Amino acid sequence: MFVKTIKSVFQEVSQVYLTLLKVMVPAIIIVKILDLLGGTQWLAEMLAPLMKFVGLPEQLGLVWATAILTNIFTAMVVFVDTTAQLELSVAQVSVIGILILISHSVPIEGAVAKMVGVSWRLTISLKIGGGLLLAALVNWFYTALDYQQQAAVLLWQHEIKEQTLMQWGLDQLQMLVGIFFIISALIILLRILKKIGVESLLQKLLSPIFKLLSITKDASSITITGITLGLSYGAGLLISEIKKGHIGKKDVLLSISFLSLAHSLIEDTLLILLLGADVIAILWVRIIFALVIVALLAKCIEIKESIQLKQLTKPQ
C-alpha cells in the first residue's frame, strides 16, 4: 500500500513537473535572448511616460520593465541601482512595489496560465493593466490624503555583479531543480491535508471569499496554494486536477485570474517591504483589489452564460 502511494505521488509530480518544464524552459530562454538584444531597455523607454501617470520618476520605468520580463529579485537589484541618486517617499516605493508585485514574470507566468487555458490577452490585461490601475489608485489615495510622504528607508542592499551566460544558466538550472522538490512537497502536503481534514476546514473558513469569487471548493485548495506560494505552483497543481476532471474551465479562469493579481502573498510582500514600502498598500489593498476585480469578472462570465443560455433556449 505504501509503495503504491509513493508510486502514485511520483507519477503525479513527474507529470506536473514535465508539463511545467515544457512551458517554462522556452520562456526563460526567449526572455534572456530579448534582454541580450536590448528588449528590457526598449520596454523601459515605452513605459517611462506611464511612470508620471502613477506619480513616479521616469527612471523607474526600467525597474517595471525588468519586473515584467524577469522576476522580483532582478527588479529589486535594478531598483537599488536606479534609485541610488533619488530620494523616494514611502508612497512612491509602495506604488512601484505594486507594479513589481502584480506585473512581474509576465512571459513565464503568462505561458503557465496559457497551459491551463487562460488566454494571453487576459493575463496581460490583469498583470500589466491591473497593476497600472491599482498603482494609479494608490498614488491618488496617497496624494489626496498627503499620506506616507516621508522618505523611504531601504532595508536591503545588493552588490551588483556582472553575470556570465554560464552563471545565468546554472542559476536557471538550480531554480528548475528546486521547482521539482517544491512541487513534490506541495502534492504530498495537499494529500496529507486532505487526509486529516485540514483542507476541508480551510475551505469552510474561506468559503465566503471563494463564494464571492464564484470559485468552487474543488479549486479552492489549489487557489490557497497559489496565494501563499505563487501562480506557477498553483497552475502546476491545477494541471493534475484538470486532467482528473475535478475542475471546470470557469474555476480555472477565476482561480488563475485571482492569482495573477495576488499570489505568493507572504514571501513577495516581505521582499518589497525591504525596499521601504507600506504594507497596507502592497498587501491589504492588493488583496481587496484582486477580490473586487475577480468578483466583477465572475459576474461578467455569469451574465455571458445567461445570455448564451437564453439564445439556446429561444424558440426558432
Contacts in CASP RR format, 6 or more apart in sequence:
PFRMAT RR
TARGET T0000
AUTHOR 0000-0000-0000
METHOD contacts of the structure
MODEL  1
MFVKTIKSVFQEVSQVYLTLLKVMVPAIIIVKILDLLGGTQWLAEMLAPL
MKFVGLPEQLGLVWATAILTNIFTAMVVFVDTTAQLELSVAQVSVIGILI
LISHSVPIEGAVAKMVGVSWRLTISLKIGGGLLLAALVNWFYTALDYQQQ
AAVLLWQHEIKEQTLMQWGLDQLQMLVGIFFIISALIILLRILKKIGVES
LLQKLLSPIFKLLSITKDASSITITGITLGLSYGAGLLISEIKKGHIGKK
DVLLSISFLSLAHSLIEDTLLILLLGADVIAILWVRIIFALVIVALLAKC
IEIKESIQLKQLTKPQ
9 184 0 8 1.000
9 187 0 8 1.000
9 188 0 8 1.000
9 191 0 8 1.000
12 187 0 8 1.000
12 240 0 8 1.000
13 180 0 8 1.000
13 183 0 8 1.000
13 184 0 8 1.000
13 187 0 8 1.000
15 239 0 8 1.000
15 240 0 8 1.000
15 243 0 8 1.000
16 183 0 8 1.000
16 187 0 8 1.000
16 236 0 8 1.000
16 237 0 8 1.000
16 239 0 8 1.000
16 240 0 8 1.000
17 179 0 8 1.000
17 180 0 8 1.000
17 183 0 8 1.000
19 115 0 8 1.000
19 236 0 8 1.000
19 239 0 8 1.000
20 112 0 8 1.000
20 115 0 8 1.000
20 179 0 8 1.000
20 183 0 8 1.000
20 232 0 8 1.000
20 236 0 8 1.000
20 239 0 8 1.000
21 176 0 8 1.000
23 108 0 8 1.000
23 111 0 8 1.000
23 112 0 8 1.000
23 114 0 8 1.000
23 115 0 8 1.000
24 108 0 8 1.000
24 111 0 8 1.000
24 112 0 8 1.000
24 176 0 8 1.000
24 179 0 8 1.000
24 232 0 8 1.000
25 176 0 8 1.000
26 111 0 8 1.000
27 107 0 8 1.000
27 108 0 8 1.000
27 111 0 8 1.000
28 108 0 8 1.000
28 172 0 8 1.000
30 107 0 8 1.000
31 69 0 8 1.000
31 70 0 8 1.000
31 107 0 8 1.000
31 108 0 8 1.000
32 168 0 8 1.000
34 40 0 8 1.000
34 69 0 8 1.000
35 69 0 8 1.000
35 70 0 8 1.000
39 69 0 8 1.000
40 62 0 8 1.000
40 65 0 8 1.000
40 66 0 8 1.000
40 69 0 8 1.000
40 70 0 8 1.000
41 62 0 8 1.000
41 65 0 8 1.000
43 65 0 8 1.000
43 68 0 8 1.000
43 69 0 8 1.000
44 61 0 8 1.000
44 62 0 8 1.000
44 64 0 8 1.000
44 65 0 8 1.000
44 66 0 8 1.000
46 65 0 8 1.000
47 61 0 8 1.000
47 64 0 8 1.000
47 65 0 8 1.000
48 58 0 8 1.000
48 59 0 8 1.000
48 61 0 8 1.000
49 58 0 8 1.000
50 61 0 8 1.000
50 132 0 8 1.000
51 57 0 8 1.000
51 58 0 8 1.000
51 59 0 8 1.000
51 60 0 8 1.000
51 61 0 8 1.000
51 64 0 8 1.000
52 58 0 8 1.000
53 132 0 8 1.000
53 136 0 8 1.000
54 95 0 8 1.000
54 99 0 8 1.000
54 132 0 8 1.000
54 135 0 8 1.000
54 136 0 8 1.000
54 139 0 8 1.000
55 92 0 8 1.000
55 95 0 8 1.000
55 139 0 8 1.000
55 143 0 8 1.000
56 92 0 8 1.000
56 95 0 8 1.000
56 96 0 8 1.000
56 139 0 8 1.000
57 86 0 8 1.000
57 88 0 8 1.000
59 82 0 8 1.000
59 83 0 8 1.000
59 86 0 8 1.000
60 79 0 8 1.000
60 82 0 8 1.000
60 83 0 8 1.000
60 96 0 8 1.000
62 78 0 8 1.000
62 82 0 8 1.000
63 75 0 8 1.000
63 78 0 8 1.000
63 79 0 8 1.000
63 82 0 8 1.000
63 96 0 8 1.000
63 99 0 8 1.000
63 100 0 8 1.000
64 75 0 8 1.000
64 96 0 8 1.000
64 99 0 8 1.000
64 100 0 8 1.000
64 103 0 8 1.000
66 74 0 8 1.000
66 75 0 8 1.000
66 78 0 8 1.000
67 74 0 8 1.000
67 75 0 8 1.000
67 99 0 8 1.000
67 100 0 8 1.000
67 103 0 8 1.000
67 104 0 8 1.000
67 105 0 8 1.000
68 103 0 8 1.000
68 104 0 8 1.000
68 105 0 8 1.000
68 106 0 8 1.000
68 127 0 8 1.000
68 128 0 8 1.000
69 106 0 8 1.000
69 107 0 8 1.000
70 104 0 8 1.000
70 105 0 8 1.000
71 104 0 8 1.000
71 105 0 8 1.000
72 100 0 8 1.000
72 101 0 8 1.000
72 104 0 8 1.000
72 105 0 8 1.000
72 268 0 8 1.000
72 271 0 8 1.000
72 272 0 8 1.000
73 271 0 8 1.000
75 100 0 8 1.000
75 104 0 8 1.000
76 100 0 8 1.000
76 156 0 8 1.000
76 158 0 8 1.000
76 271 0 8 1.000
76 274 0 8 1.000
76 275 0 8 1.000
77 158 0 8 1.000
77 160 0 8 1.000
79 96 0 8 1.000
79 100 0 8 1.000
79 275 0 8 1.000
80 154 0 8 1.000
80 156 0 8 1.000
80 157 0 8 1.000
80 158 0 8 1.000
80 160 0 8 1.000
81 160 0 8 1.000
83 154 0 8 1.000
87 151 0 8 1.000
88 96 0 8 1.000
88 151 0 8 1.000
88 152 0 8 1.000
89 148 0 8 1.000
89 149 0 8 1.000
89 150 0 8 1.000
89 151 0 8 1.000
89 152 0 8 1.000
90 148 0 8 1.000
90 149 0 8 1.000
90 150 0 8 1.000
90 151 0 8 1.000
90 152 0 8 1.000
90 276 0 8 1.000
90 277 0 8 1.000
90 278 0 8 1.000
91 138 0 8 1.000
91 139 0 8 1.000
91 142 0 8 1.000
91 143 0 8 1.000
91 147 0 8 1.000
91 148 0 8 1.000
91 149 0 8 1.000
91 278 0 8 1.000
92 152 0 8 1.000
93 152 0 8 1.000
93 275 0 8 1.000
93 276 0 8 1.000
93 277 0 8 1.000
93 278 0 8 1.000
94 138 0 8 1.000
94 142 0 8 1.000
94 148 0 8 1.000
94 277 0 8 1.000
94 278 0 8 1.000
94 281 0 8 1.000
94 282 0 8 1.000
95 135 0 8 1.000
95 138 0 8 1.000
95 139 0 8 1.000
95 142 0 8 1.000
95 281 0 8 1.000
96 135 0 8 1.000
97 272 0 8 1.000
97 275 0 8 1.000
97 277 0 8 1.000
97 282 0 8 1.000
98 131 0 8 1.000
98 134 0 8 1.000
98 135 0 8 1.000
98 138 0 8 1.000
98 281 0 8 1.000
98 282 0 8 1.000
98 286 0 8 1.000
99 131 0 8 1.000
99 132 0 8 1.000
99 135 0 8 1.000
100 272 0 8 1.000
101 268 0 8 1.000
101 269 0 8 1.000
101 272 0 8 1.000
101 282 0 8 1.000
101 286 0 8 1.000
102 126 0 8 1.000
102 127 0 8 1.000
102 130 0 8 1.000
102 131 0 8 1.000
102 134 0 8 1.000
102 260 0 8 1.000
102 261 0 8 1.000
102 286 0 8 1.000
103 127 0 8 1.000
103 128 0 8 1.000
103 131 0 8 1.000
106 123 0 8 1.000
106 124 0 8 1.000
106 127 0 8 1.000
106 128 0 8 1.000
108 232 0 8 1.000
109 123 0 8 1.000
109 127 0 8 1.000
109 231 0 8 1.000
109 232 0 8 1.000
109 260 0 8 1.000
110 118 0 8 1.000
110 120 0 8 1.000
110 123 0 8 1.000
110 124 0 8 1.000
110 127 0 8 1.000
112 231 0 8 1.000
112 232 0 8 1.000
112 235 0 8 1.000
112 236 0 8 1.000
113 122 0 8 1.000
113 123 0 8 1.000
113 231 0 8 1.000
113 235 0 8 1.000
113 256 0 8 1.000
113 260 0 8 1.000
114 120 0 8 1.000
114 123 0 8 1.000
115 235 0 8 1.000
115 239 0 8 1.000
116 235 0 8 1.000
116 236 0 8 1.000
116 238 0 8 1.000
116 239 0 8 1.000
116 242 0 8 1.000
116 252 0 8 1.000
116 256 0 8 1.000
117 249 0 8 1.000
117 252 0 8 1.000
117 253 0 8 1.000
118 252 0 8 1.000
118 253 0 8 1.000
118 256 0 8 1.000
118 257 0 8 1.000
122 253 0 8 1.000
122 257 0 8 1.000
123 256 0 8 1.000
123 260 0 8 1.000
126 257 0 8 1.000
126 260 0 8 1.000
126 261 0 8 1.000
126 293 0 8 1.000
127 260 0 8 1.000
127 261 0 8 1.000
130 261 0 8 1.000
130 289 0 8 1.000
130 293 0 8 1.000
131 261 0 8 1.000
134 285 0 8 1.000
134 286 0 8 1.000
134 289 0 8 1.000
137 289 0 8 1.000
138 281 0 8 1.000
138 285 0 8 1.000
141 147 0 8 1.000
142 148 0 8 1.000
142 149 0 8 1.000
142 281 0 8 1.000
148 278 0 8 1.000
152 275 0 8 1.000
152 276 0 8 1.000
152 277 0 8 1.000
153 276 0 8 1.000
154 274 0 8 1.000
154 275 0 8 1.000
154 276 0 8 1.000
155 273 0 8 1.000
155 274 0 8 1.000
155 275 0 8 1.000
155 276 0 8 1.000
156 271 0 8 1.000
156 274 0 8 1.000
156 275 0 8 1.000
163 171 0 8 1.000
179 232 0 8 1.000
179 233 0 8 1.000
182 229 0 8 1.000
182 233 0 8 1.000
183 233 0 8 1.000
183 236 0 8 1.000
183 237 0 8 1.000
186 225 0 8 1.000
186 229 0 8 1.000
186 233 0 8 1.000
186 237 0 8 1.000
187 237 0 8 1.000
187 240 0 8 1.000
190 199 0 8 1.000
190 221 0 8 1.000
190 225 0 8 1.000
190 237 0 8 1.000
193 199 0 8 1.000
193 202 0 8 1.000
193 221 0 8 1.000
194 200 0 8 1.000
194 221 0 8 1.000
199 221 0 8 1.000
202 220 0 8 1.000
202 221 0 8 1.000
202 224 0 8 1.000
203 210 0 8 1.000
203 217 0 8 1.000
203 220 0 8 1.000
203 221 0 8 1.000
206 220 0 8 1.000
206 224 0 8 1.000
207 217 0 8 1.000
207 220 0 8 1.000
209 291 0 8 1.000
210 216 0 8 1.000
210 217 0 8 1.000
210 220 0 8 1.000
210 223 0 8 1.000
212 291 0 8 1.000
212 295 0 8 1.000
213 254 0 8 1.000
213 258 0 8 1.000
213 291 0 8 1.000
213 294 0 8 1.000
213 295 0 8 1.000
213 298 0 8 1.000
214 250 0 8 1.000
214 254 0 8 1.000
214 295 0 8 1.000
214 298 0 8 1.000
214 301 0 8 1.000
214 302 0 8 1.000
215 223 0 8 1.000
215 251 0 8 1.000
215 254 0 8 1.000
215 255 0 8 1.000
215 258 0 8 1.000
216 247 0 8 1.000
216 251 0 8 1.000
218 241 0 8 1.000
218 246 0 8 1.000
218 247 0 8 1.000
218 248 0 8 1.000
218 251 0 8 1.000
219 238 0 8 1.000
219 241 0 8 1.000
219 247 0 8 1.000
219 248 0 8 1.000
219 251 0 8 1.000
219 252 0 8 1.000
219 254 0 8 1.000
219 255 0 8 1.000
222 234 0 8 1.000
222 237 0 8 1.000
222 238 0 8 1.000
222 241 0 8 1.000
222 247 0 8 1.000
222 255 0 8 1.000
223 234 0 8 1.000
223 255 0 8 1.000
223 258 0 8 1.000
223 259 0 8 1.000
225 233 0 8 1.000
225 234 0 8 1.000
225 237 0 8 1.000
226 233 0 8 1.000
226 234 0 8 1.000
226 259 0 8 1.000
226 263 0 8 1.000
226 264 0 8 1.000
227 258 0 8 1.000
227 259 0 8 1.000
227 262 0 8 1.000
227 263 0 8 1.000
227 264 0 8 1.000
227 265 0 8 1.000
228 264 0 8 1.000
228 265 0 8 1.000
228 266 0 8 1.000
229 263 0 8 1.000
229 264 0 8 1.000
229 267 0 8 1.000
230 259 0 8 1.000
230 263 0 8 1.000
230 264 0 8 1.000
231 256 0 8 1.000
231 259 0 8 1.000
231 260 0 8 1.000
231 263 0 8 1.000
231 264 0 8 1.000
234 259 0 8 1.000
234 263 0 8 1.000
235 256 0 8 1.000
235 259 0 8 1.000
238 247 0 8 1.000
238 252 0 8 1.000
238 255 0 8 1.000
238 256 0 8 1.000
241 247 0 8 1.000
242 248 0 8 1.000
242 252 0 8 1.000
250 301 0 8 1.000
253 297 0 8 1.000
253 301 0 8 1.000
254 294 0 8 1.000
254 297 0 8 1.000
254 298 0 8 1.000
254 301 0 8 1.000
257 293 0 8 1.000
257 294 0 8 1.000
257 297 0 8 1.000
258 290 0 8 1.000
258 291 0 8 1.000
258 294 0 8 1.000
261 286 0 8 1.000
261 289 0 8 1.000
261 290 0 8 1.000
261 293 0 8 1.000
261 294 0 8 1.000
262 286 0 8 1.000
262 287 0 8 1.000
262 289 0 8 1.000
262 290 0 8 1.000
265 283 0 8 1.000
265 287 0 8 1.000
269 279 0 8 1.000
269 282 0 8 1.000
269 283 0 8 1.000
272 282 0 8 1.000
273 279 0 8 1.000
273 282 0 8 1.000
END
